[in-house]
Amino acid sequence: MEAGVGSGALSISLLRAVGDNGYLHSFERREEFADIARGNVETIFGGPHPAWKISLGDFQEEVVRSEEPGSVDRVVLDMLAPWECLDAVATVLAPGGVWINYVATVTQLSRTAEAIRADGRFTEPDAWESMVRGWHLEGLAVRPDHRMVAHTGFLLVTRRLADGVTGISVKRRPSKTEFSEEDLNAWTPGAVGERAVSDKKLRRAARDAIAGTNVKDDPTPAP
């Protein structure tokens, strides 16, 4: 399962992993993004992928209607508030199944981790970020590149415990603070100065993505 499809880049990667005989069910709240993702997937694979299904709606509502309890082995969420999907994930994820969350801020990371710990149906969450630093290699001039790909987001991973099983707990000092909606609102796209994408631009991008699936490759070799 995947939710927060966006332009479909992660969907394409997951479909390459599961192959034609696997199954990927993606959920997207906005029809424009679903159309963009569908167009990009069909462009990459030359048509509809036999292992892919995309549904419109909120993940936490739609997934429990469309999938049997304990029938899913992986859930990947890329959204603002993944902790709101905790019950839905616990319902459809099989024991031992993996739940992966991509979040952009430490507030989201902490809140999701604490919600998972408090729920009791998952293993201790593990979090990390990936930073890529290239190296300049020319004779004896070997040094790190001047620029690197630094923080892009966090990955938070946990597994579903079987019903009745208690996970290993780690003793910690109790936190002196509690989460509030102000924490989350401080990191919304608008609050950090990210420009909003207009509906008109989204519709145009969706049309372009869909139109791209009908474009034939030029057989003329490049000079």
C-alpha positions in Angstrom: 0.0 0.0 0.0 1.1 3.5 -0.7 -0.5 6.8 0.2 0.4 10.4 -0.9 1.1 9.5 -4.5 2.1 13.0 -5.8 3.6 12.8 -9.2 4.0 9.0 -9.1 7.8 8.8 -8.7 7.7 6.5 -5.7 4.9 4.5 -7.4 7.2 3.8 -10.4 10.0 2.7 -8.1 7.7 0.4 -6.1 6.2 -1.1 -9.3 9.6 -1.9 -10.6 10.2 -3.7 -7.3 7.0 -5.8 -7.3 7.0 -6.5 -11.0 4.1 -7.6 -13.1 3.1 -10.4 -10.7 3.1 -8.2 -7.6 0.5 -5.8 -6.3 0.6 -2.1 -5.4 -2.5 -0.2 -4.3 -1.9 3.6 -4.2 -4.2 6.2 -2.6 -4.4 9.9 -3.4 -6.7 12.5 -2.1 -6.6 14.9 -5.0 -7.8 13.8 -8.5 -5.3 16.1 -10.2 -2.3 14.4 -8.6 -3.8 11.0 -9.3 -4.1 11.9 -13.0 -0.5 13.1 -13.0 0.8 9.9 -11.4 -1.2 7.7 -13.7 0.1 9.6 -16.8 3.7 9.3 -15.5 3.4 5.6 -14.7 1.9 4.8 -18.1 4.6 6.9 -19.8 7.4 5.0 -18.1 5.9 1.5 -18.5 4.3 2.1 -22.0 0.8 1.7 -20.7 -1.2 0.7 -17.6 0.8 -1.4 -15.2 -0.9 -4.8 -14.5 0.1 -4.7 -10.8 -1.1 -1.2 -10.1 -4.3 0.1 -8.7 -4.9 3.8 -7.7 -7.8 5.0 -5.6 -9.1 8.4 -4.8 -9.9 9.3 -1.1 -8.4 9.4 2.3 -6.2 6.4 3.1 -7.5 5.7 6.5 -11.0 5.5 5.2 -10.6 3.8 1.9 -7.9 1.2 2.7 -10.1 -0.6 5.3 -12.9 -0.8 2.7 -10.8 -2.2 -0.1 -8.3 -4.5 1.6 -8.9 -7.5 4.0 -7.5 -7.2 7.5 -3.9 -8.5 7.8 -3.6 -8.9 4.0 -0.9 -6.2 3.3 2.8 -6.8 3.8 4.1 -3.2 3.2 2.7 0.3 3.8 4.5 3.4 2.6 3.1 6.8 3.7 4.2 10.2 2.4 1.9 12.7 4.1 1.6 15.5 6.6 0.1 13.6 9.5 0.9 9.8 9.2 -0.1 9.2 12.9 -3.7 9.8 11.8 -3.5 6.5 9.8 -2.2 4.4 12.6 -5.4 2.4 13.2 -5.9 1.8 9.5 -2.3 0.6 9.1 -2.6 -1.7 12.1 -5.8 -3.2 10.6 -4.6 -4.1 7.1 -0.9 -4.8 7.8 0.0 -8.5 8.4 2.0 -9.5 11.5 5.7 -8.8 10.6 4.6 -6.4 7.9 6.6 -3.2 7.5 5.3 0.4 7.8 7.5 3.1 6.3 6.8 6.8 6.8 8.5 9.7 4.9 8.3 13.0 6.8 10.1 16.2 6.3 10.4 17.7 9.8 11.5 16.7 13.2 8.1 17.6 14.6 6.4 15.1 12.3 9.1 12.5 13.1 8.7 12.8 16.8 4.9 12.8 16.8 4.7 9.8 14.6 7.2 7.8 16.6 5.5 8.6 19.9 2.1 7.6 18.5 3.5 4.3 17.3 5.1 3.6 20.8 1.9 4.5 22.6 -0.3 2.3 20.4 1.5 -1.0 21.4 0.8 -2.9 18.1 4.2 -2.1 16.5 7.9 -2.6 17.2 10.1 0.1 18.4 10.3 2.6 15.5 13.6 3.2 13.8 14.4 6.5 12.1 17.2 7.8 9.8 18.0 10.3 7.1 20.2 9.9 4.0 22.8 12.4 3.1 24.9 11.9 0.0 28.4 13.5 -0.4 30.3 12.9 -3.6 34.0 12.9 -3.9 36.3 14.5 -6.4 38.8 12.0 -7.8 41.5 13.2 -10.1 45.0 11.7 -9.7 46.2 12.5 -6.2 43.6 15.3 -5.9 41.1 13.3 -3.8 38.7 15.3 -1.7 35.0 15.7 -0.9 32.9 17.6 -3.4 32.2 21.2 -2.5 28.5 20.5 -2.5 26.4 17.6 -1.2 22.8 16.4 -1.1 22.1 17.1 2.6 18.8 16.7 4.4 15.7 15.9 2.3 13.6 14.2 4.9 13.3 11.4 7.4 12.4 7.7 7.1 10.6 6.1 10.1 10.2 2.3 10.0 8.4 -0.1 12.2 6.8 -3.6 12.0 3.4 -4.8 12.9 3.3 -7.1 15.9 1.0 -10.1 16.0 -2.1 -9.6 18.1 -1.4 -10.5 21.8 2.4 -10.0 21.4 4.1 -7.3 23.4 7.1 -5.6 21.9 10.4 -4.9 23.6 10.2 -1.6 25.3 13.0 0.9 25.9 13.0 2.8 29.2 13.2 6.5 28.8 12.8 9.6 30.9 9.3 11.0 30.6 9.0 14.0 28.3 8.2 17.3 29.9 6.4 18.6 26.8 3.3 17.6 24.8 2.4 17.9 21.2 0.0 20.6 20.0 -1.5 21.6 16.7 0.8 24.6 16.7 3.8 22.3 16.3 2.3 20.8 13.2 1.0 24.1 11.8 4.5 25.6 12.1 5.7 23.3 9.4 2.9 23.4 6.9 3.9 24.4 3.3 2.4 27.8 3.7 4.1 28.5 7.1 7.6 27.8 5.7 7.0 29.9 2.7 6.4 27.2 0.1 4.4 28.5 -2.8 1.0 26.9 -3.3 0.4 25.2 -6.6 -2.8 26.5 -8.2 -5.6 24.2 -9.3 -5.1 25.5 -12.8 -1.5 24.5 -12.9 -2.3 21.1 -11.5 -4.9 20.5 -14.1 -2.4 21.5 -16.8 0.2 19.2 -15.4 -2.3 16.4 -15.3 -3.2 17.0 -19.0 0.5 17.0 -20.0 1.2 13.8 -18.1 -1.8 12.0 -19.7 -0.9 13.4 -23.1 2.6 12.1 -22.7 1.3 8.5 -22.6 0.2 8.9 -26.2 3.5 10.2 -27.6 5.4 7.7 -29.6 9.1 7.5 -29.4 10.9 9.0 -32.4 12.6 6.0 -34.2 15.2 8.4 -35.7 18.5 7.9 -33.9 20.1 10.9 -32.3 23.0 12.4 -34.3 
